[in-house]
Amino acid sequence: MVAIVLLVTTTGGPGWLGGLLAACLTAPHLAGPFIARPLDTARDGRKVISAACLGHGATLAAAVLLYPMVHPAVCALLLAASGLLGPLLTGGISSRLPAIAGPGQRDQRRAQGWDVATYGIGGTIGPSVVAAVTAWSSATTAALVLAAATVVAAALVMLLPADRVKPTSAATPQPAATLGLMLRHGPLRRTLYLTMAVSASVSVLPVTAVASTGALGVGHAAAGVLTSAYGIGGLAASGVLMVRPLAGDADRSTTVLAVAVAGGLVAVLVSGVFGVAVATYALAGALNSLFFAATLAARSEYAPVQARGQVFVWIGALKITAGSAGTATAGALVAASVALPLLIGVGLSSVAALASALERHGMHRRRSGTAAARATSAPARVQRRE
């Protein structure tokens, strides 16, 4: 996205066009689940991801090279095609964690810590590479470097372990049926709405980082320090997870950590000194990484084998959509009050966590009541048989 915006602005294009073309990369993620079924039906899911890497890199390169020569609408279509394949590169690769780490829960959760780290590293190194290459050469070259890296990834994906279980097309649900399955399954349903709520909540931080510099008594450039602190906190937490993976029930962990993320946003909200703000942004990043790892564990452990890839892509796509909505909302409200987007984020994560806790408590009570009823009726059935 940074490369696309720089490509437009450094060649004299308007800022709104750069933002629109960049949005073409993210908006199609919502449609990703409708092309994700081959992840679960293919005899070798690695080939599906590898092909998506090639397609992503090719369409990105074509859009960049054609930008000066064709109408922007053509580039928008190519970027939308590239963005449509994005969920297969993120959720698709994450869905392969069980095949990589093996069946052991601790090994899988350690692998999930590594997975969280790759998102953080990619999100940190990617823009840095774009900035460096643009300064050295041009934004066009920077975007082509990213496209080439994705093509290299197509080969590297084939080095991952192959699937242990060979699903059949008949047993693999269609995309809409997979979503329905997720909504009916308690732990997956809670993972879905908690992920969306937390994503929308933390996505306000880049906007509030820029808007809060005046109140903190620092220049606008210091917003980069705050967002970097958020990223560093996330990377540090993922490093801890590699050594000490999350333990316990993933369903409960997602609820507890959603509350923790809300607490991190409260800390950002009340920080009135720049040094303290840096620390609270780092804390928020660390807590969000822990929450992300818990959601990965929930996806791996609760998703049915025949639809695991689709579950990962569905949750990932809706997470990105919720994050985009959170950023847009923050942008619209921050002019009125810097605190307002943060307050909404705190409320959203807290309400989702409360709903999850109440839902799980109600389910536990129903199960206890059913078990008690069975135990009470057992003697009567024995008497009748006698």
Residue, then its C-alpha position, 0 to 999 in steps of 0.5 A: m500500500v505504501a508503495i502504491v501511494l508513493l508511486v502515485t504521489t511521486t509521479g504527480g498524481p493526486g493523493w486521493l488517487g493514491g489512496l483509492l488505488a491502495a484501497c483496491l489492495t485491501a477491499p477485495h480481502l472480504a471476497g477472499p473466502f469465496i475463492a479459498r475452498p481449493l485450500d481444503t479440496a486440493r490434493d496439495g494445498r501448497k500448490v494453491i498458495s504457490a499459485a496465489c503468490l505468483g498471481h499476486g506478484a504478477t498482477l502487482a507488477a503489471a499494475v505498477l508497470l502499466y500505471p503511467m501508460v493506461h487509465p487508472a481504472v485498469c490499474a485499479l482492476l489489476l490491484a483488486a485482482s492482486g488483493l483478492l489473492g491476499p487472503l490465500l497468502t495470509g490465512g492460507i499459510s497460517s492454516r498450514l501450522p498443524a502440518i508444520a508443527g505436528p499434532g502436539q498442542r504446545d508445538q502448535r502454539r509455539a509455531q503460532g508465536w512464530d506466525v505472529a512474529t512473521y506478520g509483525i516483521g513483514g509489517t515492519i520491514g515491508p514499508s522500510v524496504v519501500a522507503a529505502v528503495t524509493a529513496w535510492s531509485s523510485a517507487t516503481t522499483a520498490a513495488l517491483v521488489l515486493a512483487a519479486a519477493t512474492v514470486v520467490a515466496a511461491a517457490l519457498v511455500m513448496l518447501l513446507p510439509a505436505d498435508r497429512v490428511k487428504p480431504t475430499s471435495a464432497a466433505t468440504p463445505q461451500p464458503a457460505a456453508t463454512l460461515g454458517l458452520m462457524l456461526r453455529h459453533g460456539p468457540l469459532r463464533r466467539t473467535l470471529y466476533l472477538t477478532m473483528a472487535v479487537s481489530a477494529s479497536v486497535s486499528v484506531l491507533p495509527v490515526t490517534a498517534v498522529a492526532s495526539t502529537g500536539a497534546l503530547g507536546v511533540g512534532h507530527a514526525a513523533a507519530g512514527v515513534l509511537t507506531s514503531a513502539y506499537g510494532i516493537g511491542g508486538l514483536a517482543a510479545s511474539g518472541v516471548l510466545m516462541v519460548r513460552p507458548l500460551a497455555g490453557d483453553a484457547d476459547r477462554s484465552t481470547t476473551v481474557l486477552a480481548v479485555a487486556v487489549a481494552g486495558g491497553l487502549v485505556a493506558v494509551l488514552v490516559s497517557g499525557v506524557f510522550g515517554v509514557a505514551v511510547a510505553t503504552y503503545a508498546l504495551a498495546g502492541a504486545l497485548n494485541s500480539l498475545f490476542f492474535a496468537a490466541t485466535l490462531a490457536a482457536r482457529s487451529e483447534y476448533a476448525p474442522v479439518q475439512a474446512r480449516g483453510q476456509v475458516f482461517v481465510w474467513i476470519g482473516a478477511l473479516k478481521i481486515t474488513a473490521g480493521s479498515a472500518g475502525t481506521a475510517t471511523a477514527g479518521a472521521l471522528v479524531a478531528a472532534s476528539v482524539a479520545l473519542p476513537l480510543l473510547i469507542g475501541v475500548g467499548l467495542s473490545s469490552v462489550a465483545a469480551l463480555a458477550s463472549a464470557l456470558e455466552r460461554h457461561g450460559m453454555h456451561r450452565r446448560r451442559s451442567g443442567t443436562a448432565a444433572a437431568r441425565a443423572t437424576s433420570a438414570p435411577a428411574r430408568v434402572q427401576r423400570r428395567e427391573 
